[in-house]
């Protein structure tokens, strides 16, 4: 079987081709490949390491080295990058299918650990909205609307930032969400949540463009897209004003999933609303505590001992 000679390569490297196929937020995978290349051969990086030379033994050594440095979830993400660049090496003809399969046949790291993040309690959500209710400025109205969509629709931070005015239907409260890898889904906001968003649009104006926008110290709205860091700052400021325990923007998403599951909603419906490709991801977001487990087993009937 004829193989392309890597030395003759004049176009992009396997790593560059792999990274080019990822979404815009691929910088983390680039860094992962740089780290792996450094483990395999010091003084190399993703572009200069000869990925077609990786063997199964090399992959296992990488797995061991990564497991000593990082948490399991991070290790598995980095191993995914390794498999991806190996696949590109095979597609380019630098290695045959058998060599590719052996090198890529490295298992993920398994670990039984407590899930990260938390779900906010009902009184904490109420406190956050109260902090906005006491602020009649455009910022207060915007932040209440933002909290409504964050909590009421379970959006990711980037999804919230990408929302446009035209994505929100004033009539039925539906919102078209632009998710990962260009995927779209429709979510629905409660009537009270819609009231908050409508109030914000009255302050903002219904001009097409980003739904949530910056507001300066004078209360003037600038029709421009907010950065994820700005959204995180707003949530942190509201958290401090409300006096709740600290939480991350993604914890609002965890709260959304947990609240719906706690209410008895079907996990597959929650999966669609959250925009998860795999229902297993939805289950991992569940932050119901031991009380829910105790309550669940009460449905089981065990005959009394005689």
N, C-alpha and C positions, 0 to 999 in steps of 0.2 A: 504493500500500500504506500502510495506517495504522500509525503507530508511536506507542508510548507516549511521552509527553513526560517526560523525566527530571526536569524542574522540578516535576512533579506527584507525584513519588515521596514517599510518606508512610511506607512500610515500610522494610525493610532495604535497604542499598545492595548493588550487585553484589558488592563485596568481602566484605561480611558474609555474604551468601548462600553465596558460594564457600567461605569459611572454615568456615561452619557445617556444610558437607558433609564436612569432613575429620575425621580422627581427633582424639583429645584432644590429641595432640602437634603442633598446628598453629601454635604460636606462631612457629616459624621462617618459615612462609609469610606470616604477618602482617607480620613484619619485612621480608620480601622485597618485599611490595607497598608498604610504606612507603618503602623505598629507591627502588623504581621510580617511585613517584609523585613523590618528590623530584627524580629525574632529569628527569622530564617537565615538572614545574612546581614550582619551589622553594616552600616554605611550605605544601605540601599533604601529605596522607598517604593511606593506603588508603581511608579513608572519605570524604574530601572531594574526591579527584581525580575528574573526570568521565571514567570509563573508556570511555564510549561515543564519545568524541572521538578515541581512539587510531587512528592510521593505520599503514600498513605502514612508512612512513618513521620514524614515532615508535618502532615496535618495533625497527627496525634500529639506531636511535640508542641505544636502551636496551641492546641486545645489545653494541654497541661499548663503551659506558660501563662495563657490568658486566665485560666481558672485561679491561678495564684494571685493575680492582680485585680481582677474585676468581679463584679457580681454576676450571677448566672445569666440574667437577662442581657447584660452587656456582652458577655462572652458569646452567647448564642447569636446576637446580632452581628458580631464580628465574624463568627464562623459562617454566617450567611453571606457576608461579603466575600469571604474566601471561596466558597462554593460558586458564587457568581462569576468571579474572575477566572476560575478554573473552567467553567462552562464556556466562557468566551475563548479561552485558549483552545478548547476542543473545536469550537465552531470555526475558528480561524485555521484549523488544520495543523496546529503546532504539536498536538498530542492525539493519540487515537482514543476511541471511545472507552476501551478497557482501562487505559491508564487514567483517564478522566474519572471514571466511575470509582476506581480504587482510591484515588486521591481525595475525592469529594465525599467518600463514605465515612465521614466522621460524625458521630452522634452529638447532639446538643447536650449541654450540661444540665442535669436535673437537680432541683433543690426544692425542699419543702420549707418555705419561709412565709412569714406573715405578709400579706399584700401591702404594698406601699399606699400612701395617701389615706384619706378618710372621707367619710360622708358627713356633711354638716347636719346638726340636729335642727328640728323644726323651729325652735326658739332662736337659733342663730340666724336662720334665713329671715325670720321676722325682724330681728335686730338690724340686719343689713338694710332692709327696706325702710325701717324707721329712720336710719341715719340719712337716707335720701329724702324722706318725707319732710324732714326738718330743714331741708335745703331747697328753697323755691327758685334758685337760680337755674339757668340752662344746664349747668353741670349736674345739679341734683336730679333734674328731669331726665337727662341723658343716662345717668348712672342707674336710675330706677329701671329704665327701659332695658339697659344692658343686662342688669341682674335678672330681669324677667326672661330674657331670651337665653341667657347662660343657664339659669336654673330650670326654666320652663321647657327648654328644647334640648338640653344636654349637649350643647355645641363645644367643639374644640376651640381653643383660643384663635387659631388661624381662620377657622370657619366664621367666627364672629367678626373678625376683622375684614373678611372678604364680602360680607353681606352688603347688598345694594338695596336702595329704597325700593326698586322695582321687584326685588325678590319677595317683598312682603305684600300679601293680599289683604287689604283693609276690610274686605267683605267677610271672608271665612276664616281669617287668622292663620292661613297657611303661609309657610316660609320655605322657599327653595334654597337649600343649603348646598354650597359648592365644597365638596369634601376632598379627600385625598385622591390623587391620580386622576383628577378630572371627573370623579364620580359625583352625581347629584342625587339628592333625596328630598322628599317633602316632609316637613314636620309641622306640627300644629301648636299654636299658642292659645292658652286659655283666654277667656274674654277679659279678665282683669289684666292679664299680661298684654293683651292687645291695647287696652286703654293706656297703659304706660307707653307703649311704642307710638300710639297715635299722638299722645301728649308731646313726645319728643319730636315727632315729625312736624308738629305745629310750630315748635320753637326752631327747629332746623330749617324748615321749608321743604316742600316736596320736590325740589329739583333733583333730577336723576344724579346718581353717584353713590358713594359709600353711605350706608345707613348710619353708622356711628362715626362721628367726626370730632376733631379737637375743638375745645372751647377755651378761649383765652381768659385772662383775669378780668377783662371788662365784660365778659359774658357774650362775646362775639363768636359765632360759629364759623369755622373755616371748612368748606366742603372739600375735604381731602381724607385719604385713608389713614386710619390709625395703625401704628405699629403694635406688634404683640407685646413689646415691653411696656408701652403706654397703658395697655389694657391691664397688664399685671399690676402696674403702679396704682391704677384707679381702684382695683379690688383690694390691694393692700391698704390703701388709705381709708377705704370704707370699713375694712375689717378693724382697723385701729379705732376709728370713730365709734363703731358699734360695740367694741369691747369683746369681740369673740376670740376664740383661739385662732391662731394663724392657719391659713389654708392656701392651697395653690389654685390657680385658675382651673386646672384639671380636676380638682376636688369637686367643683360644681358639677362636672360631668359625672363623676362617681356618685354624687348625691342624687342626680337625676335618675340614674340606673337603679340605685338602691331603693329610692322612694317608690318607683314603679313596681319593682319586684316585691317590696314590702306590702304594697297594696294588692298583690295577687295577680298582676298583669302577666300575660304569657311572655316567657323569655324570648320567644322568636319575634314577637311584636316589638319588644324593647330593643332587640338587636337591630331591627329595621329602623327604628326611630334614632338609635345612636349611630347608625351608619357603620356598624361592624361587619366586616366580611365574614367572620367566623363567630358562631354563637359562643364558642369557648371564651372569646375575648370579653363578651358581655358578662359571662358568669364571673370572670376575674374581677370585674368592676363592682361586683356585689359586696357591699360593706355592712350587711346586716350582722348584728352581733350575736352573742350566745343566747340572748333573750329570745330571738327568733327561732333558734334551734329548740330551745326548751318548749316554746309554744307549739312548735310543729309536732313534737312527739306526743303531745296531749291528745292528738287525734287517734292514736293507736290504742286499741282496747286489749288489755291483757287480763284474762280471767284471774280472779282472786285465788290465792292459795287456800287449800282446805286444811 
